[in-house]
Amino acid sequence: MSLRVLGVAALVAFGLVDSTASAVALSDAAGRYAISNNGSSIRFAIGKIGGGGLNGAFGQFKGTIRIDGGDIGRSRVDLTIFPDSVGTGQGRIDAFLKSDAVFDVANSRQIIFRSTSVQRTGDNSAVITGQLTARGHTFSEKFAVELQGMKGGQIRFHVSGKVFRSRYQMDVGTPIYSNIVAFDMEFSGRRG
């Protein structure tokens, strides 16, 4: 599934604004940040014909964001998601998602996103492009990132994007269930 999410971290470097809405200098945001599971989330939704669908989240992930204060385009985001941590609140569905029909966690223990470019789109927004690898398949994906704030060496941002399940051979249930997975992510990182 999509891991574009990771690219979001790099976006933070674009036009930094802290929680009090005052401008933050890019040099203030430059550095390396470790994504924290505490205060971060990776949620997803898959629509269904006639309404409803499937909503879930990943409980375990790790990553880093490196913001280049001199050239935002050289910033980097690396994200690893552990699909065995998928949760929908329904045990039967969680077991199915972990099976070889979808994530195949027995053979594919990680979903990896590595950014390849960061393009600023506004004062506090950017698009991060990168390589997403899931189930042994790698494709270029894009995610929109918006800086939420920066305070005391901690940075927060919102990331969103859509990924086609079929690219990663996870399109079981189509066309009843959409081929598109919508991601909604919040990341919190601490400089260090």
Disulfide bonds with the S-S distance in Angstrom:
none
